[in-house]
Amino acid sequence: MGALEFVSIVPWTIIVQLVNLLLLFLLLKHFLFKPIQTILDKRASEIQQDYDDASKAFAEAKALREEYETRMAEAKSEASEIVKAATRKAQTHGEEIVLDARNQANRMLEKADAEIEQEKKKAMNELKNEISGIAVDIASKVVEREINEKDHEALIQEFIKGVGEAS
């Protein structure tokens, strides 16, 4: 019987051990599991906050990128408009310069034509004065002597020769 005594089931021992196990469980739960659970919850909330902050930063970065791209598109458009305006202004200015040059060239041509016409009139007046002088010379020679047909012919030839040399 000795071996059965070592293996016997004593109800009070089982109840005490169950109460001990229950007390150990409650103590471990209160002093170990709750603080660890609190630390784990705190850590999980920090991680969630980091995820939320990262999502928020990503959304802000995306919005800033879209704003940057919009501004760049506007800047490109504005630069294009400035270049177009400058091109139009330069073209207009170039056309004005060409028109001014043409007008100035036309004025110079008109002035040259007027000077040529004036020089022609002056030359004609000088020629008329010279012819008048020659005619007066001939008339004075005619008055000095009596003209016969031969002398008259010689005077006419001399007059024609004088006019030919004058022109």
C-alpha positions as a Python dict, from the first residue, in 0.01 Angstrom:
ca = {
    (1, 'M'): (0, 0, 0),
    (2, 'G'): (279, 222, 21),
    (3, 'A'): (286, 298, -346),
    (4, 'L'): (-76, 395, -360),
    (5, 'E'): (-36, 647, -88),
    (6, 'F'): (204, 847, -296),
    (7, 'V'): (-40, 857, -587),
    (8, 'S'): (-354, 929, -402),
    (9, 'I'): (-588, 1215, -488),
    (10, 'V'): (-659, 1448, -201),
    (11, 'P'): (-943, 1687, -278),
    (12, 'W'): (-819, 1957, -41),
    (13, 'T'): (-479, 1965, -202),
    (14, 'I'): (-635, 2002, -546),
    (15, 'I'): (-857, 2287, -423),
    (16, 'V'): (-564, 2465, -257),
    (17, 'Q'): (-352, 2427, -569),
    (18, 'L'): (-639, 2557, -785),
    (19, 'V'): (-680, 2856, -551),
    (20, 'N'): (-300, 2910, -563),
    (21, 'L'): (-310, 2893, -943),
    (22, 'L'): (-600, 3136, -953),
    (23, 'L'): (-423, 3378, -715),
    (24, 'L'): (-103, 3351, -919),
    (25, 'F'): (-299, 3419, -1237),
    (26, 'L'): (-472, 3724, -1083),
    (27, 'L'): (-145, 3861, -945),
    (28, 'L'): (35, 3808, -1276),
    (29, 'K'): (-255, 3965, -1462),
    (30, 'H'): (-261, 4266, -1232),
    (31, 'F'): (113, 4329, -1194),
    (32, 'L'): (252, 4192, -1519),
    (33, 'F'): (-5, 4162, -1797),
    (34, 'K'): (-182, 4498, -1743),
    (35, 'P'): (141, 4709, -1748),
    (36, 'I'): (270, 4515, -2046),
    (37, 'Q'): (-66, 4553, -2222),
    (38, 'T'): (-61, 4928, -2140),
    (39, 'I'): (291, 4957, -2285),
    (40, 'L'): (186, 4759, -2595),
    (41, 'D'): (-128, 4975, -2642),
    (42, 'K'): (79, 5291, -2599),
    (43, 'R'): (332, 5161, -2852),
    (44, 'A'): (53, 5067, -3095),
    (45, 'S'): (-101, 5414, -3064),
    (46, 'E'): (241, 5575, -3126),
    (47, 'I'): (289, 5358, -3435),
    (48, 'Q'): (-62, 5445, -3555),
    (49, 'Q'): (14, 5815, -3493),
    (50, 'D'): (336, 5779, -3695),
    (51, 'Y'): (138, 5615, -3976),
    (52, 'D'): (-122, 5894, -3962),
    (53, 'D'): (153, 6161, -3961),
    (54, 'A'): (323, 5991, -4255),
    (55, 'S'): (-6, 5975, -4447),
    (56, 'K'): (-74, 6340, -4369),
    (57, 'A'): (279, 6440, -4475),
    (58, 'F'): (241, 6236, -4794),
    (59, 'A'): (-92, 6408, -4871),
    (60, 'E'): (65, 6750, -4805),
    (61, 'A'): (364, 6664, -5024),
    (62, 'K'): (130, 6550, -5299),
    (63, 'A'): (-71, 6874, -5271),
    (64, 'L'): (252, 7079, -5277),
    (65, 'R'): (370, 6887, -5581),
    (66, 'E'): (42, 6952, -5763),
    (67, 'E'): (62, 7321, -5668),
    (68, 'Y'): (423, 7331, -5788),
    (69, 'E'): (330, 7167, -6118),
    (70, 'T'): (38, 7410, -6159),
    (71, 'R'): (264, 7706, -6090),
    (72, 'M'): (526, 7573, -6329),
    (73, 'A'): (263, 7534, -6600),
    (74, 'E'): (143, 7889, -6531),
    (75, 'A'): (502, 8016, -6537),
    (76, 'K'): (566, 7839, -6866),
    (77, 'S'): (247, 7984, -7009),
    (78, 'E'): (338, 8332, -6884),
    (79, 'A'): (691, 8298, -7023),
    (80, 'S'): (545, 8190, -7356),
    (81, 'E'): (315, 8492, -7358),
    (82, 'I'): (607, 8722, -7273),
    (83, 'V'): (814, 8574, -7555),
    (84, 'K'): (521, 8610, -7797),
    (85, 'A'): (464, 8971, -7690),
    (86, 'A'): (835, 9048, -7724),
    (87, 'T'): (840, 8884, -8067),
    (88, 'R'): (536, 9085, -8179),
    (89, 'K'): (690, 9404, -8041),
    (90, 'A'): (1022, 9333, -8211),
    (91, 'Q'): (847, 9255, -8538),
    (92, 'T'): (641, 9574, -8516),
    (93, 'H'): (954, 9773, -8432),
    (94, 'G'): (1136, 9612, -8725),
    (95, 'E'): (850, 9698, -8959),
    (96, 'E'): (854, 10057, -8830),
    (97, 'I'): (1228, 10078, -8893),
    (98, 'V'): (1187, 9942, -9248),
    (99, 'L'): (898, 10182, -9316),
    (100, 'D'): (1098, 10474, -9176),
    (101, 'A'): (1397, 10376, -9393),
    (102, 'R'): (1174, 10357, -9701),
    (103, 'N'): (1021, 10695, -9624),
    (104, 'Q'): (1364, 10845, -9570),
    (105, 'A'): (1489, 10690, -9897),
    (106, 'N'): (1183, 10828, -10080),
    (107, 'R'): (1246, 11174, -9931),
    (108, 'M'): (1610, 11153, -10040),
    (109, 'L'): (1505, 11051, -10392),
    (110, 'E'): (1251, 11335, -10407),
    (111, 'K'): (1515, 11579, -10284),
    (112, 'A'): (1765, 11447, -10540),
    (113, 'D'): (1501, 11476, -10816),
    (114, 'A'): (1425, 11832, -10705),
    (115, 'E'): (1796, 11920, -10705),
    (116, 'I'): (1838, 11765, -11050),
    (117, 'E'): (1540, 11961, -11178),
    (118, 'Q'): (1679, 12279, -11023),
    (119, 'E'): (2021, 12216, -11180),
    (120, 'K'): (1852, 12156, -11517),
    (121, 'K'): (1668, 12488, -11488),
    (122, 'K'): (1987, 12660, -11382),
    (123, 'A'): (2177, 12507, -11676),
    (124, 'M'): (1895, 12609, -11912),
    (125, 'N'): (1899, 12963, -11775),
    (126, 'E'): (2276, 12979, -11814),
    (127, 'L'): (2243, 12841, -12165),
    (128, 'K'): (1974, 13099, -12244),
    (129, 'N'): (2193, 13375, -12103),
    (130, 'E'): (2486, 13253, -12308),
    (131, 'I'): (2273, 13226, -12621),
    (132, 'S'): (2136, 13573, -12551),
    (133, 'G'): (2492, 13701, -12513),
    (134, 'I'): (2593, 13538, -12839),
    (135, 'A'): (2283, 13679, -13008),
    (136, 'V'): (2367, 14025, -12873),
    (137, 'D'): (2726, 13984, -12996),
    (138, 'I'): (2600, 13884, -13339),
    (139, 'A'): (2351, 14167, -13341),
    (140, 'S'): (2621, 14416, -13247),
    (141, 'K'): (2846, 14278, -13522),
    (142, 'V'): (2556, 14301, -13763),
    (143, 'V'): (2492, 14657, -13662),
    (144, 'E'): (2861, 14743, -13703),
    (145, 'R'): (2873, 14636, -14059),
    (146, 'E'): (2640, 14584, -14333),
    (147, 'I'): (2563, 14228, -14390),
    (148, 'N'): (2571, 14066, -14721),
    (149, 'E'): (2450, 13718, -14776),
    (150, 'K'): (2793, 13563, -14734),
    (151, 'D'): (2855, 13746, -14405),
    (152, 'H'): (2511, 13659, -14289),
    (153, 'E'): (2581, 13291, -14360),
    (154, 'A'): (2917, 13314, -14174),
    (155, 'L'): (2749, 13478, -13870),
    (156, 'I'): (2488, 13204, -13856),
    (157, 'Q'): (2760, 12938, -13876),
    (158, 'E'): (2957, 13116, -13601),
    (159, 'F'): (2642, 13137, -13387),
    (160, 'I'): (2571, 12763, -13436),
    (161, 'K'): (2933, 12683, -13356),
    (162, 'G'): (2914, 12898, -13038),
    (163, 'V'): (2592, 12729, -12930),
    (164, 'G'): (2744, 12386, -12999),
    (165, 'E'): (3047, 12465, -12784),
    (166, 'A'): (2826, 12605, -12505),
    (167, 'S'): (2621, 12290, -12478),
}
